[in-house]
Amino acid sequence: MRRASLFVWILLVQASSTALAGTEYRITIPTSLGDTTETFWLQIPEGYEPGSPRPLLVGWHQLGGDEMEFQAATDFPEIADGLGWIAASHHGPTPTHWSNQAAQSHVVDVIRWIEERYAVDTDRIYMVGSSMGGAAGMVFSNNHLDPRGVRVAAAASISGIQDCDRRFHEQGYNNSMVGAFGGTPEEVPFEYHRNSAIFFADSLESMHRNGTHLPLWLTFGSGISDSIWRAHSEDLYAVMEAYADTVILRESPLAGHGWVCAEEEAICGFLSAFRADRHPASFAVQADEEGAWYACALRARRDAGRFARFDAAIDAGAARFEIAFLANVEAADIDPGPVGFPLDGRPFSFRWEIRDPGRSELGILGVPMAPAAILRDGSAFLDWSYEEASARLRLDSQGAADYLVQFDPSGVPASAADAGAIRVWVAGGEIRITASFTGARAWTLHDLAGRRIASGKLADASRRIPVPSGIARGVYFITLAPDGAPACAPAWRVLLPSTP
């Protein structure tokens, strides 16, 4: 059973506050949301030294609980201390927060506060929760996949409510969920779906695929003592076992609901085997907001209330990746470098599928130079630009196709080299042509309605067009053609900066 506390200190945090090894604290901090303060329990293990990063175990309390529940009701603190782990448990914005967006933001604040003051092994942050907090580790991980942000290495759910929408209807009505999410599932369905481990009724409106690379332990009380929560875990396991890296389903030998059926030693042993996978070579994401998700940073087509869905697989050895914009992706930057993708001037290929109607933008980060040509299904592709300052290759397209990016001009087919003469990018107050050509060329700048805004001529020695004065910042089209010949098509879309 839980040992008696060594010492508990109530502390209103100051910026320089630092705890001592082998001590427990109860700490209150302001939140980044500014909604209220966050109070959490913190334990620094015996033998802690600032130069030795330690894993961090985060506990999520049950409905109506508080930050001291983890310390009082479980043996996790004693086991964490024996393992040399830092341990913490938060209160959340309310005792009935259901792991909503505010609760997750508070946990980020808690983790960041601890990281700023203690040596935390940021690749070994573990989460465990019970009942209302049982699915929270998976929910949190599903919502936080930025490789530069707070990442969860593994999570354990004890008697967890995995699907808040389903649980609401199992009960007929749930006042605490209405308070936490701002309405019923019919009124605010998106809030229920993005703050659940899974939405069983519709896989397209569920974030469970985000947990593919999250090792997960699902447990519940023995026999019929935990039947409702057993069903949630068993059904989640039936979905996840088909593609998740690691998912464990275990009936506890202990009867009852929540912390009383926790097997603390076994759970900590499971968690300790894993480190956060920040850069998986393949992933599927249901993004509930814009930002970074593994190797992709995305911009959605629409406002909140609909997931942006995409899949990606990166094969560094074959210098190829595949990415599919399945729904609601306006633009995405992919950064394949951290998984060893060869962005060093050698040719590489990719398949890009856009399932939505309309066009999308793809940016590839870390490209060291402007390509000599890009082929789309074997033909010259023109709708691309290169940003030297950011080493970003940008493409604009629709539908599905295979692309080949070539850097060596000698390997570029003649038709592609000729078509490449109209590739452009904007640097400061000028438009630069990124491929060589022979003979004078006439250029024409059009607005989005196709009306001519400005025109001129380029000689062989010049591949730079000053942005005409008086033109407002915005998107325009430019065409380029041999002098006296019709303009090349398709035109290239450019974003021009404001001019004096």
N, C-alpha and C positions, 0 to 999 in steps of 0.2 A: 504494500500500500504506500501511498504518498507519504514521504518523510515530513517531519515538521520543518517549517521554514527556518532558514538560517537567520534572515533579517529582511524585513520589508520596509522600504523607505518611500514615503509619499513625496513626489518631487514635481514641481512645476518647472518645466524644462527651460533652461537658459542655453544660449548657443554653445557655451563652453563646457556644459555638463558632461562628465564622464564617470561611469560607475567603476567599482572595484571588482576584481576577480572573485568568484565564489560568492557573489551577493545577488539578491533579488531586489527588484525595484518596481515601483508603480509610477508610471511617467505620463504626464499630460503635455501634449504638443499642439500648436495650431495646425490646421490642415491647409493644404494647397487650394482646396475648394473654397475655403473661407466660410464653410457652412456652420461649423461648430469646432470644438476641440476634439482631439482623439486621445483617449487614455488607454495605455497598454501596460501589461506586465512584462518585465524583462529579467532574464536570468543570465548572468555571466558565469561561465563554468570555472571551477577550481583549476588553477594552473594556467589560466589564460595569459598569453603574452602578446603584446601588440604586433610583434613581427611574425606571428603565426596565424594565418587566416583560418577561421573556424566555420564549419557548416552552421546554418541557421534553420531552426525548426519553428514554424509558425503554426499556432493553434487557432482554430475557428470554433467559437462556442455554439451551444444549442440555442433554440428559440427562447428568448427571454433571459438568457445568461449574460455574463459580463466577462471582463478581461481576467478575473481571478478564478473563473471556473476551471480552466485548464490546469492551473496550479493546485486547486483544491480537490478536484475530482479524478485526477489521473496520475499515473506513475511516469508520464512522459518527461516531466522536469528532472526527476531523479536519474532516469536513463540518459537523457541528454547531457546532464552534468557528468555522468560517468564516461560518456563518449567524447567529452570535450566540446560539445556543441553549445552554441548560444541558443537560447530559446526565448520565444516571445508569444504573447497572445493579446489580441486587441479587443476593444469593446465594440467598435463600429459606430456609425452615426446614430443607431438606435439598437436596442436589444433584439429587435425583430427585423433586421435589415435584409434578410434573404440573399445575401451576397450580391446586392445590387451595385450599380455603378459607383455610388458614393462610398459604399463599404470597400470596394476594391481600390478606389482612390486613397482611402484612409490607410489601407495596408501598404500601398506604395510609399506613402509618407512615413509610415513606421519603419519600413525596411530601409529607406533612404536615410532616415535619422540614425539608425543603428550603424549602417555602413559608413557614415561620416565620422563616427566616433570609435568604431571597433573594426578589427581586421576580420571581415566576413569573406568567406569563400563564396563569391557571387555565382559560381557554377554549381554550388551545393546548397541551394535554398529549397527546403522541403516543407510541405504543408500537410496538415492532418486536421480533420474536422468531424463533428458529430451532428447527426440529425439535420437541422437547418443548415449548419455549417459543413455537413458531410460532403456535399458536392463542391464545396467552395474552392478547393485546391484545383480541381479540373476547370471549374468556371473561370477562375482567375487566370490559369494558364491559357485557356481558350481565348481570352481577351487581351493577353500580353505576350506577343510573339516577336516584338522588336528585338533583334539580336543585341542591340546596344542598351536595352532596358532591363528591368527586373524580370528574370526568367525563373521558372520553377523547374527543378531537376526531377522531382517525383512527388506524388501526392497519394494520400490514403483517405478513403471515405468510410466512415463508420455510421451505419444506419442512415445513409444519405438520401435526401430527397433529390433525385437526379433531374426530374422534369417538373418545374413549378406549375406549368400550365396543366399538366395531368393531375398533379396533387390538388390544385385548386378545384378541379371538377370532381375529383374523388370525394372531396369533402362537401361539395355543393356550393360552398362559399368560404373564403378565407380572408378575414379582415386584415390580418397582418401583411399578407401579400398585396392587397389593395393599397395599403399604406406604403409599403416598400417600393412598389412599382408604379404607383400613381393611377391605378384603375384595375379593372378586371382584365382577363386575357382577351376578351372581345374588344375592350376599349383601347388597350395598349399592348397588342400582341408582340410587337418587336421587343419590348422591355422584358417580357417573360422569356422569349426565345433566346436572347443574347445573354441572359443571366441565369440560364439553366445549363447543366452539363449536356443535355440533349433535349430536343423536342421530338418525341417519338412519332407524332402524327404526320410530320412532313420533314424529310431529310434535307430539303432545299431551303428550309427556314430554320436550320439548326446549326450550332457551332461545334457539334461533336467531332467533325473531321479535323478540327484544329488540334485535337488531342492525340493525333496519330503518334507523335513522338514524345508523349508524356507517359512515363511508367505509372501505372495506376493500380492501387490495391482497393478492392471493393469488399466490404465485409458487413455482417449483420448478425444479430443474436440468434442463438440456436433454436431449432424447432419452429413453433408457431409464435414464439415470443416477439418476433420482429417482422411479421408477415408482410405488411405493406411495404416496408423499406427493403425487405428481401426482394420483392417483386421489381422494384425500381432498379436495384443493383443487377439482378439476374437479366433483366431486359436490356440494360445498358451493356452488360458483358456480351450478350448475344449479338449485339450490333458491332461492338468494338473488336471482338476477337478476330474478325475477318481481316482487319488491316492494321490494327494498332501494334506498335512494336512490342509492348509489354502490358498485359492487363491480367490481374489476378482476381479471381472470385473465390471468397472463402467464407464458409459458415463458421462463426466463432463457437467454441465449446461453451461459452458463457451465455446464459440466457438474459433476455431483457433488451431494452432499447437504448442506443446511444453509448455514452462513455462506459457504462457498466459492462458492455460486451467487448471492450477494446482489449486486444492482445498487444500491449505496448512493446514488449521486447521483439516480437515477430515483425511488427510494423516498422520499428526503427531499423531492424536488420534489413528489411526490404528496401527502405528508403536509402540507406547508406551505400547501396551498390551502384547508385546512379549519379551522373553529372548532367547538367543542362546541355541539350543538343541545340546549340545556337545556329548552326549552319548545316542543316540536313540537305542532302543532295536532291531530295524530292519532297514535296509537301502539297497539301490541299488546304485551302483557307476559305472560310466564310468570314469575311471582315465586317464588323459592325460599325466601323468608322474608318476614315482615311488615316493614313500613316504607314509605318513600316510593319511588315508582316514577313518574318524570315528574310529571304533575299529580295523581297519586293516592297517598294513603297508605292502606294496607289492613290489615285484620285477617283472618286465614284462619279457616276453619271448623274445621280440624283441626291437629294438631301437624305437625312436620317429616316429610318423606317424600312429600309430594304438592305439586305446583305449584298456586299460585293463579293463575287465568287470567282476564284481562279485556282488553277493547278499548275505546278511547275516540276520539271525533272531536269537535273543538270548532270551531264555525263562529261566530266573533265577529261577523261582519257580519250574520248572520241571527239573532243572539242565541239560538242553539240548540246543544245538544250531544247526543251519543248515547253511551251507555255501556252495555256488556254485561258482566255478571258471568257468565263462561262456566263457571267451576268453582271451588269451594272458597273463595269470598269471603264471609265473614261480614258485613263492613262495610268501607266505603271513604269517605274524604273526598276530594272533588275540588276543586282550586283552579284555576279557569279564568281568573282575573284576569290572570296574567302573559302570556297570549296575546292580551290585549285584549278579553276578553269583557265586555260592558256590565253590570256589577253596580252600578247606580246608581238603582234604583227603577223602572226601566222593566220591563215584563213580559218574561219569557224562557220558553223551552220546552225540553224535553229528552225523549228517549226512553230508558227504562231497562229493560233486559232482564235477568232473573235466570234463568239456564238450570238451575241446581240446584233440586231440590225444596226447599221451605221458604222462609222469609223472609230478607231481608237488609236492611241499613241503608245509606243513602246520606246523606252529609253534603256540603253545598255551602258552601264557605268564601267569605267576603267579601261576603255578602249584607247590605246596609246597614240593613234594617229587617224587621220581621215582615210577611209578605205579608197581603193582605186575604183571599185565598183561593188554593187550589191545586186545579186540575181534573185528574182522571185520566180520559183518554179522554172528556172532555167532561162528566163528572159530578164532583160535589164529592168531594174526597179529604180524609180526616180524620186519617190517621195521620202527622202531621208536628208538629214543634215548632220553636221558634226560640230560640236562645241569644244574647241581646243582647250579653253581655260578649265572646263570641268571634266574633260576627257569623256564626254557623253555622246554616244551615237543615238540619234533619234529617228524613229520611223513612224510613218502615219499610214494606216492601211485599214482594210476590212476583209471579212471572210477568213479563209484558212489557206495557208500556203507554206512551202519550204523556202528558206532564204539561205543564200551563201554569201558571206562577207569576204571579199578578197582585197588584199593590200598590195600585191605585186602587180604593177601595170602590165608586165609582160605576160601574165597569165589571164588577162581580161579579154574576153571575146571582143572583136572589133565593134559589133553592134552595141555592146554595153559601154565601151569606151566612148563612142560617139554620143550615146544618150546621156552619159555622165556629164557632158559639157554644161547642162543646165542645173546641176546640183549647186546649191547655194547655202550659205549660213551668214548670220549677221554678227558683226563684232563692232560694238560701239556705234559710230555713225556711218558705217559702210556695209555693203553687201559684198561678200566675197564668193567668187566662183571657185569651187573646190577641185575642178579637173581641167586639164589643159585642152586646148583646141587650136585648130589652124584656121587662118582667115578671119577677117573682121566679123564681129557678131553684133546684131541689133538686139537690144533688150527693151522690154516693155513691162511696166509695173501697172497692175490692175487692182481695183478694189474687189470686194467679194461679189459684187453684182456683175463683174466682168468689164466695167468701164475703165478706159485707159487713164491712168493718173500721171504717168511720166514715161519718157522713153529716151533712148540714147544709143551710142555705139561703143563697142569695146574693140581695141586693137589687140594683136597677138600678145603684145607685151604686158597688157593690163588685164587683170581678172578681178578688179575691184570697182564697185559702183557706189559712189557716195549716195547716202540716203538723201533724196531731194528735200530741200528746206520747206518748212511749212506743213509737212505731212504728219498727222497725229499718230501717236503710238497705236498699233493695232495689227490685225492680220491682213495681208495682201497676197496677191499672186504675182509671180514674175515669169515671163517667158523669154527664151533666148533662141535666136535662130541665125544662120548665116545671113550676112548682109544682103538684103534684097529678096530673101526667101520667106515663106510663111513661118509664123512662130511655131516652135516645137510644142508638142502636146504629149502628155499632160503638163500643165503649168505646175510650178512648185510654190507651195504656200509658205510664206515667211512672216515672222513676227517682227515688225520694225519698232525700234525705240523712238521716243520723242526726239525731235530735233529742235535746235534753238530757233 
